Amino acid sequence: MEEKKTGKPPIQETIDNWIDGWNEHNVDKIMESYADTAELYDPKIKEVYPETFTLEGKENIKKYYSVILKVFPELKIKPLGLWIKGHDAILEYYIYTNPEAKIDVVSKFYLNKENKIQGHFVYYGLSYKEEI
């Protein structure tokens, strides 16, 4: 990923690119944020690959994300907060699988020295009604 001149920390640029990729339904853009040897830990992986909840390698993660984008063609991510410490980042966000259905999610990212996601842990919770 080429370095942008946004004034944001490089880790935030990586996470912002990851979010933009999901919201654009662009799996290649999502994958720009990952290292080739990345690992994904997500309990929902079992719904696609019943034998595991982890995926290793960028290509395996890409295949999984491609399935998610096909199953949920209206998927959007709404970030709620991002916390960065060293090469770690925690992102709290809502995933909307359609305009009326949201999932409360926290992702913990471990980034390598090139600011690529090396480890990604996903945690799901119940959502409260959002008040505007």
C-alpha positions as CSV (number, residue, x, y, z in Angstrom):
1,M,0.0,0.0,0.0
2,E,1.5,3.3,-1.0
3,E,1.9,5.9,1.8
4,K,-0.7,8.6,1.8
5,K,-0.2,12.1,3.1
6,T,-3.2,12.3,5.4
7,G,-1.4,13.2,8.6
8,K,-2.9,10.1,10.1
9,P,-0.7,7.4,11.8
10,P,0.2,4.7,9.3
11,I,-1.7,2.1,11.3
12,Q,-4.9,4.2,11.1
13,E,-4.4,4.5,7.4
14,T,-4.3,0.6,7.2
15,I,-7.4,0.2,9.2
16,D,-9.2,3.0,7.3
17,N,-8.3,1.3,4.0
18,W,-9.7,-2.0,5.5
19,I,-13.0,-0.3,6.4
20,D,-13.2,1.4,3.0
21,G,-12.6,-1.9,1.2
22,W,-15.5,-3.5,3.1
23,N,-17.8,-0.6,2.4
24,E,-16.9,-0.6,-1.3
25,H,-17.3,-4.4,-1.4
26,N,-13.7,-4.5,-2.9
27,V,-12.0,-7.7,-1.6
28,D,-8.7,-6.7,-3.2
29,K,-8.7,-3.4,-1.3
30,I,-9.5,-5.2,1.9
31,M,-6.6,-7.5,1.3
32,E,-4.1,-4.7,0.7
33,S,-4.2,-4.2,4.5
34,Y,-3.0,-7.8,5.2
35,A,0.5,-9.3,5.3
36,D,1.0,-12.4,3.1
37,T,1.3,-14.6,6.2
38,A,-1.6,-13.0,8.1
39,E,-3.8,-15.0,10.5
40,L,-7.5,-14.5,11.1
41,Y,-9.2,-15.7,14.2
42,D,-13.0,-15.4,13.8
43,P,-15.7,-17.6,15.3
44,K,-17.9,-17.0,12.3
45,I,-15.4,-18.8,10.0
46,K,-17.0,-22.1,11.3
47,E,-20.1,-21.2,9.3
48,V,-18.1,-21.4,6.1
49,Y,-15.3,-23.9,7.1
50,P,-16.8,-26.1,9.9
51,E,-13.5,-27.6,10.8
52,T,-11.8,-24.4,12.0
53,F,-12.3,-20.9,13.3
54,T,-8.8,-19.7,12.1
55,L,-7.4,-19.0,8.7
56,E,-3.7,-18.6,7.8
57,G,-2.4,-16.8,4.7
58,K,-3.7,-13.9,2.7
59,E,-5.3,-16.1,0.0
60,N,-7.3,-18.2,2.5
61,I,-8.6,-15.0,4.2
62,K,-9.4,-13.5,0.7
63,K,-11.5,-16.6,-0.2
64,Y,-13.4,-16.3,3.1
65,Y,-14.1,-12.6,2.7
66,S,-15.3,-13.2,-0.9
67,V,-17.9,-15.6,0.5
68,I,-19.0,-13.0,3.1
69,L,-19.4,-10.3,0.4
70,K,-21.5,-12.6,-1.8
71,V,-23.7,-13.7,1.1
72,F,-24.2,-10.2,2.4
73,P,-24.3,-7.9,-0.7
74,E,-25.5,-4.9,1.4
75,L,-22.8,-5.3,4.1
76,K,-21.5,-2.0,5.5
77,I,-19.2,-1.2,8.4
78,K,-19.8,1.8,10.7
79,P,-16.7,2.5,12.8
80,L,-17.3,3.6,16.4
81,G,-13.8,3.9,17.8
82,L,-10.2,3.1,17.1
83,W,-7.5,2.7,19.7
84,I,-3.8,2.4,18.7
85,K,-1.0,1.4,20.9
86,G,2.4,0.5,19.4
87,H,1.7,-1.9,16.5
88,D,-1.7,-3.0,18.0
89,A,-5.1,-1.5,17.1
90,I,-8.6,-2.2,18.5
91,L,-11.5,-1.2,16.3
92,E,-15.1,-1.1,17.6
93,Y,-17.7,-1.1,14.9
94,Y,-21.1,-2.1,13.7
95,I,-21.5,-4.4,10.7
96,Y,-24.8,-3.9,9.0
97,T,-25.7,-7.0,6.9
98,N,-28.7,-5.0,5.7
99,P,-30.1,-1.5,6.7
100,E,-32.1,-3.0,9.6
101,A,-29.7,-5.7,10.9
102,K,-26.5,-4.8,12.8
103,I,-23.9,-6.7,14.7
104,D,-21.7,-5.2,17.3
105,V,-18.0,-6.2,16.6
106,V,-14.6,-5.5,18.1
107,S,-11.5,-6.4,16.1
108,K,-8.0,-6.6,17.6
109,F,-5.3,-6.1,14.9
110,Y,-1.6,-6.8,15.3
111,L,0.3,-5.1,12.6
112,N,3.9,-5.8,11.4
113,K,6.6,-3.2,10.8
114,E,5.2,-2.5,7.3
115,N,1.9,-1.7,9.0
116,K,0.2,-4.7,7.5
117,I,-2.2,-6.8,9.5
118,Q,-0.4,-9.9,10.7
119,G,-2.9,-11.1,13.3
120,H,-6.6,-10.3,13.4
121,F,-8.9,-11.4,16.2
122,V,-12.7,-10.8,15.8
123,Y,-15.1,-10.6,18.8
124,Y,-18.9,-10.4,18.4
125,G,-21.4,-9.0,20.9
126,L,-25.0,-8.1,21.2
127,S,-26.0,-4.6,20.0
128,Y,-28.1,-2.1,21.9
129,K,-30.5,0.0,20.0
130,E,-28.7,2.9,18.5
131,E,-30.1,6.2,19.6
132,I,-29.5,9.2,17.4
